[in-house]
């Protein structure tokens, strides 16, 4: 059973009016359990729209989305996924631990069980000593780690991430990329990740999905093989730069040549 299956999906805003916007056209994508898949493309290509369709925050105009074998709507009701955005979105009036507990409260967990899971998640993101602090007392990188902990608190099989590191400085961003890979490996979570950064997409992903300018289409899917254990050495490896080149060329191709739409290009270890 696929973690995510997007079949023939199009999304049109303000359909039939002078303000009509064709955001996505005939998008097909399958994400397997345990995969890390990044969506990349020019601004306005529909990356975030596709993520919101998977999350059932939007409804497709045509086509269908299934998550873990269910309709996207049912998967949302069952809380089968967690979400993280560019801004951490923590509640300033709740402590760090209470922010992590929020989705568990919504699921009706009792106080003791919520507290135990919050402690477990704080250990996972390596911030156990900050449980009683308020979000505004933490750095931006720490806040993003808490947001990821909150998204994973109920142990969802799927994590949807919309440029979660976009507002961070480069050093913190690279550190957070490593932390995310560690956390996902430990929790065996499937990830669909939106980014504008080619190096970030290649470093994190098993596959990079390249999208065209609006109306958004999937033009290429780049297979990335950097091994299971990625580190700072990975960023200096030949196959890392080969992956970056492949994605960059695919992005350039979306502007001028749609003849190769849907092609699969492999980037293998050298």
N, C-alpha and C positions, 0 to 999 in steps of 0.2 A: 504494500500500500504506500503510495506516494505521500510525502509530507505536505506538498502543495502541488496542485494541478490546475493550470490556467488554460482553458480551451476556447479558442476563437473569441477572445474578449476584446471588445471595443468600449470606449467610454467617450460620450459626447456630452458636453455641458451646454445648457441653454438650447437644447435641440429645437430646431425649427424657428429660431428667432434671429434677428440681425446680430446678436452677440454670441452665436453658436461657436463653440470651440471643440474641434476634434482632437481630444487629448491622446487617445490610444486607438490603434486600428489593428484588428486581427492578431492579437498577442497570444502566443502559445508557449507555455513553459511548464516543465515538470522539475520539482526539487525532491530529491530522495532523502529519506531519513539519515541524519548525521552529516549532511552536506553543509558547506558554507558557500553560499552563492551571493555574489555582489551584482548590483545593478548600477551601470554607469552610462552616462550619455550627457549631451549638452543640456544646459539649463532649459527647463520648460519641455523636456522630452517625455515626461510622464512617469518618471521613476517613482516619485512619491505617490502619484495617483495609483500606480500598480500596487504599491505596498498597501495603500489604504483599501484597495479592492480585496486584497488577500485578507486583510483584517476585518472586512465587512463594515468599514467606516464609510464606504461608498458602495453603491450597487452598479454592476456593469450595465451598459446600454444593451449590449448583446454578448452572448457567450456565457460561460459558467466558470466558477471558481470553487474548488473543493480543497479542504484542509483536513488532513488525517482521515480521508475517506468520507468526510461529512460536507454538507454545504458550508460555505463560509459563515453564513448566519448562525447555524447550529454550533459551529466551532467557537464562534465568539461567545455565544450563550454558555457554552461549556468551559469557557476560559482555557482553551487549548493552546493559547499563545501568550507571550509577554511582548510588550512594546517598549522601545527606548528611542528618544528623539534627540535632536541637536541640543536642546536645552534639557537639563536634568528633570525639570518639572516637579521638584520636591516641594512639599508644603512647609513653609517656614515656621508654622505654629506647632508642628509635630517634630519630635526628636528624630534622630536618624533611625533608631530602632522602630519607632512608631510609623515612620514612612515605609519601611520595609514590610511592616505588618499589614499595611492598608489592604492589599489584595486578599490577604487571608481573612481579614475582618469581613470583607464583602462576600467571601465564601462561607462565612459562618463558623470559622475555627474558634475554639475556646482560647481564653487568655493565655493559659500555660503553654499550649501547643504553638500559638503564635510567637510567644517570646522565645521558645526553643528554636523555632525555624529562623527567626530573625538573627539569633546568635550564630546559628549555622551559616547563614548567608554572609554575615559580617566576617566570619572566619574565612569564608571562601574568597571574598574580595580583599582580604588582609587588612581590615579596618576594625577589629574587634574592640579596640580601646575608645572608639568614637561613638558608641551606641547612644550615650545620653546627651551628646551635643546636638545643637540645632544646625540645620543645613547651611545657614549663612556663616557658620563658623568654620566651614570646610573650604578647601580650594576647589577650583572648577573640576580638576581631575578626580578628586575625591567624591565630589557630588555625582559625577558620571558613574563612578563605581557603585555608589549607593543606588543610583537609578537602575543599573544593571542588576544589582542584588534584588531590588524590588520586583523587577520584571521576571526574575527567575525564582522568586520566593515560593510560588506554588508548584515549582518544578514542571513548567509547561514544556512540551516536547519541541516547541517552535518559538524562536525569538525573532521579532521583526524590528529592524533598526534603521532609522532614518537620519543619516549623517550624525551619529552620536558624538563624534570627535571633531566635528567641523569647527567648533569655537575654541579648541585647545591649541596651545603653542606646539611647535613641532616635536620637541623632546617629550612632552607629556603625551602627545598623540601617539608617538611610537611606543611609549611605555604601555599605554592603554590598549594598543593593538595586541601586544604580547599578553597582557592580562586577559583580554577577551578570548584569545585562543586557548589559554590555559583553562579558563573557566568553562568554556564550551567542551573542551576535551574531558574535563572532570565530570561534567553533567550530561555529556552526550546529546547536546542540544543542537537541533537544526537551526541554521541562521539564514535569513534573507536580509541583505545589508545594502542600503543605498549610500553611494558616495560619489563625489566629484574627483577624488584623488586616484589617479592611475596606480601609483606605487602602493597605496593602501589596499586597493582592490586586489592587486596581484599578491601582495604579502599575505592577506587574510584568506583568500578564497581557494576552493577546489575548482570553481568555474566562475568566469566573469561574463556577465550578460551585457552585451553592448547594444544600446538603443539609438535610434535615429532621432533627428530633430522632429518637432511636432509636425504631423501627428505621429506619436511614438510607435515604433515597430522594433522588434528584435531583429537586428541585422547580422550579428555574429555571436557565437558562444565560444569563448576561449577557455580551453582546458588547461589548468595550471597544476603542475606537479612539482612542488617544492619539498615534498616529504612531510612526514608527520610532525617532526620536532623543528619548528622554525625559530630562529634566534637572530641576533644581530649579525651573525655570519651569513645568514640567508640574504640579507640586504646587499651583500657584496658578491653574491654568487652570479655566475654567468647566466644561469637559467632564470634568475630573478629579473635581470635586465632584458633577457629574451622575452619574458612575459610582458614586461612594460612596453617593449617595442611592438609586440603583437597587438596589445590593446590599443596603443596609440594609432597604429596603422588602421585598425578596424574603425576607430572613431573618425579618422580622416576619410575613410571610405564611405561612411554614412552621409557625408556631404555631397559626394560626387557619383558614387557608384552603388546602386542597389542590386546589381546583378548577382552579387554573392550573398544576398539575404538568406539567413538561416544556415550558412555554412558553419561547420565545426572545425576549428583549428586546434591542434594539440601543441602544447608546450611541454616537452619532456625533459627529464634530467639529462644533463650532459656529463 
